[in-house]
């Protein structure tokens, strides 16, 4: 039930007279999800590639009122999904004013609020809390304590004259402070077992012991956890009762198509703006960047247990564009288009995001170079058949050669294009005739594709590349 700013009740009595009904958080989320489904609204705006896999399972769990554990490797939007669940909460809900744990005005939980309602009755003031305040998140680490999650005795309150057994001495942790909301714990198996027991008690038994004092806390919390599948399924990393308590285990995954990988990259890349320079990112170069990551996820030289995050694609795309813009600035060109020769820039953004799974002295640079060559070759074959270039190859057999480099002005590619027979139709196929920058990008892609498909030879000397037969 949504209240307008002018008619929001300010006391428990006014709230009761308004007919407002406080819903448990699971029922609140269920009703809002049903409303969104009927209206055709997006549940997870900005999350791409999960429409037919993960999202339906999340919807089922919410409709069933089940806590969720999201299992997946790094960079699979697990935390983003959890944070997006806030959109299923009401915009505002009432709570007893000043309460640390967002107490329901009609059913106060903490002792302080119970005493206050008993004293003030219907005159007890309420305030309205926004949905953002009702989300709590914690990264599980081995040093997390019960005090962090549940609470601890506050020595200052004890010093004020209260007994240790008095509930009013408790300083509440993050989970009670997320009462009537959503609590997310990332990397759940990293919690120490004794803390997992405390989490289980608060979720299942609704009680916890703090410093030997047994505290009853029937919290209303929707719990979302994330974990690596290997850690979550490995005995000893998570206690069985807690695992059994989680309602739905939902497996996330990396983008299954090149199109989804590119769409995520386009939505997440930081824009690079340089005054007076227009950036054009050709589609085939986007596909090369996405294919590098896809190849890495199937490489026997890279550890697949740690995964290859989509952040690799995003960072590589940013570095590729940055290298093209840097060249345009130095050459005083008005347009920047990434080329194959710019792909050297992805080394820095890839090596930190992969873990080698090889024996011996295999260097990351060689692995990344191999991935780049495989990606270019794969994308090239999607656009061309090498038999299309018989005229071009014949020209190289007669002694033709073409020079390229990351620092070469775009107009030099335009001049070479006029001299190389059979190259222009391929450039047109890549929509490369928009400007000298896009011509340069298309020419390099075609020549490197022919080299990787063993139709041209390549010499590299001092940053210059020469293609010949």
C-alpha distance (Angstrom), angle and dihedral (degrees) to the residues before:
residue distance angle dihedral
X1 . . .
X2 3.81 . .
X3 3.79 121.6 .
X4 3.81 123.7 -155.8
X5 3.83 117.5 -126.5
X6 3.81 91.1 -107.0
X7 3.79 99.2 51.6
X8 3.79 103.4 39.3
X9 3.79 110.3 132.7
X10 3.80 114.4 -118.2
X11 3.82 99.8 -163.1
X12 3.78 137.2 39.4
X13 3.80 89.2 -108.7
X14 3.80 93.1 54.1
X15 3.79 89.8 45.9
X16 3.79 90.7 52.9
X17 3.80 92.2 48.1
X18 3.83 91.0 50.6
X19 3.80 90.3 61.6
X20 3.80 91.9 -123.1
X21 3.79 112.8 166.3
X22 3.80 119.3 -154.0
X23 3.80 111.2 -139.7
X24 3.79 127.2 -156.0
X25 3.79 109.0 -106.2
X26 3.82 93.2 -110.7
X27 3.80 91.8 52.8
X28 3.80 90.7 45.7
X29 3.82 91.2 52.8
X30 3.80 91.9 44.5
X31 3.80 93.4 53.2
X32 3.80 93.4 46.3
X33 3.81 90.9 48.2
X34 3.81 90.9 51.7
X35 3.80 89.4 50.4
X36 3.81 91.7 50.5
X37 3.79 92.6 47.3
X38 3.79 91.7 51.3
X39 3.81 90.7 48.2
X40 3.81 92.6 47.0
X41 3.81 91.7 -122.2
X42 3.79 121.5 159.8
X43 3.79 113.2 -105.1
X44 3.80 95.5 -162.3
X45 3.81 109.6 27.0
X46 3.79 111.9 -164.3
X47 3.81 95.6 21.4
X48 3.80 109.2 116.1
X49 3.80 131.6 -166.1
X50 3.81 99.2 21.8
X51 3.81 98.2 88.0
X52 3.82 94.9 108.2
X53 3.81 100.2 28.3
X54 3.79 122.3 28.9
X55 3.80 103.2 19.4
X56 3.85 96.1 57.4
X57 3.81 89.1 52.3
X58 3.81 91.9 49.9
X59 3.81 89.6 49.8
X60 3.81 90.8 50.7
X61 3.80 91.7 50.7
X62 3.81 92.1 51.0
X63 3.78 92.6 47.2
X64 3.81 87.9 50.4
X65 3.81 92.3 47.3
X66 3.80 92.0 -122.6
X67 3.79 128.3 151.9
X68 3.81 112.2 -118.8
X69 3.78 136.3 -135.6
X70 3.80 115.0 -167.3
X71 3.80 111.8 -151.5
X72 3.78 118.1 -161.6
X73 3.77 147.8 110.9
X74 3.77 122.6 -89.5
X75 3.77 119.6 -64.3
X76 3.81 97.5 27.1
X77 3.83 97.1 121.5
X78 3.81 94.8 -106.3
X79 3.80 94.4 140.2
X80 3.80 91.9 42.3
X81 3.80 90.1 54.6
X82 3.80 90.7 50.5
X83 3.80 92.3 49.4
X84 3.80 91.4 47.1
X85 3.81 89.8 59.8
X86 3.81 86.7 76.1
X87 3.81 86.3 78.1
X88 3.81 87.7 69.2
X89 3.80 91.9 62.8
X90 3.80 122.4 88.3
X91 3.77 114.4 -95.0
X92 3.81 90.0 -114.5
X93 3.79 136.7 1.5
X94 3.82 130.2 -173.4
X95 3.80 123.2 -108.8
X96 3.77 134.0 171.4
X97 3.79 106.5 -82.0
X98 3.79 113.8 -103.5
X99 3.80 95.3 11.2
X100 3.81 114.8 145.2
X101 3.80 93.4 -148.1
X102 3.83 102.8 40.8
X103 3.80 94.3 -108.6
X104 3.80 120.1 -153.6
X105 3.84 105.2 -110.1
X106 3.81 91.0 -137.0
X107 3.80 96.4 44.7
X108 3.82 111.4 27.6
X109 3.79 115.3 -163.4
X110 3.80 108.0 -170.8
X111 3.79 121.6 70.6
X112 3.79 93.9 -122.0
X113 3.81 91.7 58.3
X114 3.79 93.4 43.1
X115 3.79 89.6 54.6
X116 3.78 91.5 45.7
X117 3.80 94.4 50.8
X118 3.79 90.6 46.3
X119 3.81 88.9 54.1
X120 3.83 101.9 38.4
X121 3.81 101.1 27.1
X122 3.79 115.4 -176.4
X123 3.81 90.2 -3.7
X124 3.81 90.5 69.0
X125 3.83 105.7 122.9
X126 3.80 121.1 -121.6
X127 3.78 130.1 -161.5
X128 3.78 130.0 -159.9
X129 3.79 118.4 -117.9
X130 3.79 123.2 -157.2
X131 3.79 124.1 -126.3
X132 3.83 92.6 -109.6
X133 3.81 91.1 61.8
X134 3.80 89.3 55.0
X135 3.79 94.8 65.0
X136 3.80 122.3 86.3
X137 3.79 127.9 -178.7
X138 3.78 134.4 -173.2
X139 3.79 132.7 179.3
X140 3.81 108.7 -136.3
X141 3.77 113.5 -124.4
X142 3.82 130.0 166.4
X143 3.81 91.7 -108.9
X144 3.81 96.2 57.9
X145 3.80 111.9 121.8
X146 3.79 135.9 -157.8
X147 3.81 85.9 -107.0
X148 3.81 90.5 61.8
X149 3.79 94.6 50.3
X150 3.81 105.3 28.3
X151 3.79 110.7 11.0
X152 3.78 148.0 -91.6
X153 3.77 139.8 -128.5
X154 3.80 109.1 -88.3
X155 3.82 107.8 -134.2
X156 3.80 91.5 -157.4
X157 3.80 90.8 59.6
X158 3.79 89.8 48.3
X159 3.79 89.6 50.4
X160 3.79 88.5 54.2
X161 3.80 87.9 67.0
X162 3.80 105.8 -90.3
X163 3.79 122.8 133.5
X164 3.81 120.2 -112.1
X165 3.81 88.4 -119.6
X166 3.80 90.5 58.1
X167 3.80 111.9 106.5
X168 3.80 88.9 -144.3
X169 3.81 89.7 71.9
X170 3.82 91.4 67.4
X171 3.80 120.2 107.8
X172 3.81 103.5 -157.4
X173 3.80 123.8 -128.8
X174 3.79 129.4 -138.0
X175 3.82 98.0 -77.9
X176 3.82 96.9 55.9
X177 3.81 88.4 43.5
X178 3.81 87.1 57.6
X179 3.82 91.1 54.7
X180 3.81 111.0 145.6
X181 3.79 89.7 19.7
X182 3.79 145.7 68.9
X183 3.79 124.0 -66.8
X184 3.80 120.3 -165.2
X185 3.78 123.9 -167.2
X186 3.79 115.5 -170.8
X187 3.83 122.8 -149.1
X188 3.81 92.6 10.8
X189 3.86 97.2 -174.3
X190 3.81 89.9 63.1
X191 3.81 89.9 71.4
X192 3.79 113.9 104.0
X193 3.83 112.4 -108.1
X194 3.81 94.1 -113.0
X195 3.81 89.5 54.4
X196 3.80 90.3 47.9
X197 3.82 87.3 55.7
X198 3.80 89.9 52.9
X199 3.80 90.5 49.2
X200 3.80 90.1 49.3
X201 3.80 91.6 51.0
X202 3.77 93.5 51.2
X203 3.83 91.6 47.6
X204 3.80 99.5 41.1
X205 3.79 111.0 18.6
X206 3.81 95.2 29.5
X207 3.79 92.1 -137.8
X208 3.78 137.9 93.7
X209 3.79 138.5 -176.4
X210 3.79 118.3 -126.7
X211 3.79 116.1 -174.4
X212 3.81 89.2 -20.8
X213 3.79 92.2 -52.0
X214 3.80 112.2 121.5
X215 3.79 110.3 -137.7
X216 3.78 123.4 -167.7
X217 3.84 110.3 -142.9
X218 3.81 114.4 170.2
X219 3.79 92.0 -177.1
X220 3.79 124.0 -175.7
X221 3.81 101.2 -138.3
X222 3.80 133.0 147.5
X223 3.80 106.7 -145.4
X224 3.80 125.2 -149.9
X225 3.80 120.1 -178.8
X226 3.78 132.8 -177.2
X227 3.79 127.8 -154.5
X228 3.77 144.5 162.0
X229 3.83 107.2 -102.6
X230 3.79 92.7 -129.5
X231 3.82 92.9 53.4
X232 3.79 93.8 42.3
X233 3.79 95.6 51.6
X234 3.81 95.2 40.6
X235 3.81 113.1 100.9
X236 3.77 111.9 -119.6
X237 3.81 96.2 30.8
X238 3.79 95.7 81.4
X239 3.80 130.8 20.3
X240 3.79 114.3 -112.2
X241 3.85 97.1 -128.4
X242 3.81 91.1 55.8
X243 3.78 91.3 47.2
X244 3.79 89.2 50.4
X245 3.81 90.5 51.0
X246 3.81 94.2 60.8
X247 3.77 107.1 92.7
X248 3.82 104.4 -151.7
X249 3.80 129.0 21.7
X250 3.80 107.3 -156.3
X251 3.80 121.6 -170.7
X252 3.77 116.4 -143.3
X253 3.80 122.4 -161.5
X254 3.77 144.2 -168.4
X255 3.83 119.2 -94.0
X256 3.79 107.6 -67.5
X257 3.79 95.8 -156.0
X258 3.78 135.0 47.1
X259 3.80 88.8 -125.7
X260 3.82 92.1 58.4
X261 3.81 91.7 46.5
X262 3.82 90.4 52.2
X263 3.80 93.0 45.5
X264 3.81 90.6 53.9
X265 3.79 90.9 47.4
X266 3.81 91.9 50.4
X267 3.80 92.5 49.2
X268 3.81 95.7 46.1
X269 3.82 104.2 37.6
X270 3.78 114.3 110.5
X271 3.80 109.0 -119.9
X272 3.80 114.0 -111.0
X273 3.76 110.8 -148.4
X274 3.78 124.3 -176.6
X275 3.79 118.6 172.4
X276 3.78 112.5 -107.0
X277 3.83 95.2 10.3
X278 3.77 124.6 105.2
X279 3.81 115.8 -155.5
X280 3.81 118.8 -144.3
X281 3.80 116.0 -175.0
X282 3.83 107.5 -166.2
X283 3.78 115.5 -138.8
X284 3.80 93.8 -124.6
X285 3.81 90.5 55.5
X286 3.80 90.1 50.7
X287 3.79 87.2 52.2
X288 3.81 90.9 50.8
X289 3.81 90.7 52.8
X290 3.81 92.0 48.5
X291 3.81 91.8 44.6
X292 3.82 91.1 54.6
X293 3.81 88.9 61.8
X294 3.80 92.9 42.6
X295 3.81 90.2 51.6
X296 3.81 90.5 48.7
X297 3.81 90.6 55.3
X298 3.80 89.7 59.6
X299 3.80 98.6 38.1
X300 3.80 117.3 120.0
X301 3.81 88.4 -151.4
X302 3.80 93.6 61.7
X303 3.80 125.2 69.8
X304 3.77 108.0 -111.7
X305 3.80 92.3 -169.6
X306 3.80 91.1 74.4
X307 3.80 91.4 38.6
X308 3.79 131.9 -146.4
X309 3.77 108.3 -93.9
X310 3.78 125.8 -139.7
X311 3.79 83.6 -122.0
X312 3.80 84.4 78.2
X313 3.80 89.5 63.0
X314 3.80 92.3 46.4
X315 3.80 94.9 48.1
X316 3.81 92.1 44.9
X317 3.79 91.1 51.3
X318 3.80 90.9 50.5
X319 3.81 93.1 49.1
X320 3.79 92.6 46.8
X321 3.81 92.3 52.9
X322 3.81 91.5 43.6
X323 3.80 91.4 54.6
X324 3.81 90.9 50.9
X325 3.81 91.8 48.9
X326 3.81 91.2 47.9
X327 3.81 89.5 55.4
X328 3.80 92.2 48.0
X329 3.81 90.7 51.8
X330 3.81 93.0 51.1
X331 3.82 93.7 44.7
X332 3.83 92.2 42.3
X333 3.81 91.3 -124.3
X334 3.78 120.8 157.9
X335 3.79 97.0 -141.9
X336 3.82 131.6 48.0
X337 3.81 123.2 -159.4
X338 3.83 121.7 172.6
X339 3.82 115.6 -114.9
X340 3.78 134.8 -164.7
X341 3.80 88.1 -103.1
X342 3.82 88.1 60.5
X343 3.80 90.8 62.0
X344 3.80 89.6 88.3
X345 3.81 84.6 78.7
X346 3.82 92.2 68.3
X347 3.81 91.9 67.8
X348 3.81 92.1 80.1
X349 3.81 93.1 47.2
X350 3.81 95.6 45.0
X351 3.79 106.0 43.7
X352 3.80 93.7 62.8
X353 3.79 92.2 52.4
X354 3.80 101.3 51.2
X355 3.78 132.0 65.9
X356 3.78 118.0 -150.5
X357 3.78 118.1 -126.9
X358 3.79 98.6 -168.2
X359 3.78 136.6 112.4
X360 3.78 117.2 -126.2
X361 3.76 135.6 20.3
X362 3.80 99.8 -38.5
X363 3.79 108.0 151.9
X364 3.78 124.2 -140.6
X365 3.80 90.5 -127.7
X366 3.80 91.5 61.6
X367 3.79 92.1 47.3
X368 3.81 92.0 50.6
X369 3.82 91.7 46.3
X370 3.80 89.3 52.5
X371 3.81 91.1 50.2
X372 3.80 91.4 50.2
X373 3.81 92.7 50.4
X374 3.80 92.0 47.7
X375 3.80 91.0 49.0
X376 3.82 94.3 50.3
X377 3.80 91.5 47.4
X378 3.81 92.8 48.6
X379 3.81 94.6 48.8
X380 3.83 92.1 43.5
X381 3.81 90.9 56.5
X382 3.79 89.9 52.3
X383 3.79 90.0 59.3
X384 3.80 102.9 33.4
X385 3.77 146.6 28.2
X386 3.81 110.4 -141.2
X387 3.81 89.5 -130.9
X388 3.81 87.1 70.9
X389 3.81 88.9 72.7
X390 3.81 102.5 57.6
X391 3.82 92.0 117.6
X392 3.79 91.7 47.6
X393 3.82 93.6 48.2
X394 3.81 90.0 47.6
X395 3.80 89.1 57.0
X396 3.80 90.5 53.6
X397 3.81 89.9 48.9
X398 3.81 87.5 59.0
X399 3.79 91.1 58.3
X400 3.81 102.5 -83.7
X401 3.81 116.4 147.6
X402 3.80 133.4 176.6
X403 3.80 127.5 -149.3
X404 3.81 121.5 -148.8
X405 3.80 136.2 169.2
X406 3.79 140.5 163.4
X407 3.81 89.5 -109.4
X408 3.82 97.3 47.2
X409 3.84 116.7 116.7
X410 3.79 115.1 -110.7
X411 3.81 93.7 -123.5
X412 3.80 90.7 64.2
X413 3.81 88.0 62.9
X414 3.80 89.9 51.1
X415 3.82 89.7 51.9
X416 3.81 92.3 48.7
X417 3.81 90.8 47.1
X418 3.80 89.6 61.9
X419 3.82 90.4 54.9
X420 3.81 99.2 45.3
X421 3.79 113.1 79.7
X422 3.80 117.0 -144.5
X423 3.80 95.4 21.8
X424 3.80 99.8 92.3
X425 3.86 97.1 67.9
X426 3.81 90.3 52.2
X427 3.82 91.1 49.9
X428 3.81 88.7 50.4
X429 3.81 89.7 51.5
X430 3.81 88.3 57.4
X431 3.83 91.1 48.3
X432 3.78 87.2 -118.3
X433 3.79 100.4 145.6
X434 3.79 96.6 85.4
X435 3.80 94.7 97.7
X436 3.82 142.0 -20.7
X437 3.83 89.2 -91.0
X438 3.81 93.5 56.8
X439 3.82 90.9 44.0
X440 3.80 89.5 54.5
X441 3.81 91.3 49.4
X442 3.81 93.0 49.0
X443 3.82 93.9 46.5
X444 3.79 93.3 52.5
X445 3.81 92.4 46.8
X446 3.82 92.2 51.3
X447 3.79 95.2 46.5
X448 3.80 93.7 46.7
X449 3.81 90.4 46.8
X450 3.80 90.6 53.5
X451 3.79 90.3 48.1
X452 3.80 93.1 50.9
X453 3.81 89.2 48.8
X454 3.82 89.2 53.8
X455 3.80 98.0 -110.7
X456 3.80 96.8 111.9
X457 3.79 135.4 32.4
X458 3.76 123.1 -133.2
X459 3.82 133.3 -150.9
X460 3.81 121.2 -166.3
X461 3.79 119.1 -163.0
X462 3.82 127.6 162.5
X463 3.81 95.5 -22.5
X464 3.82 93.0 -45.7
X465 3.81 122.2 112.3
X466 3.80 122.6 -157.6
X467 3.81 121.2 -166.7
X468 3.79 115.8 -155.6
X469 3.77 141.4 149.1
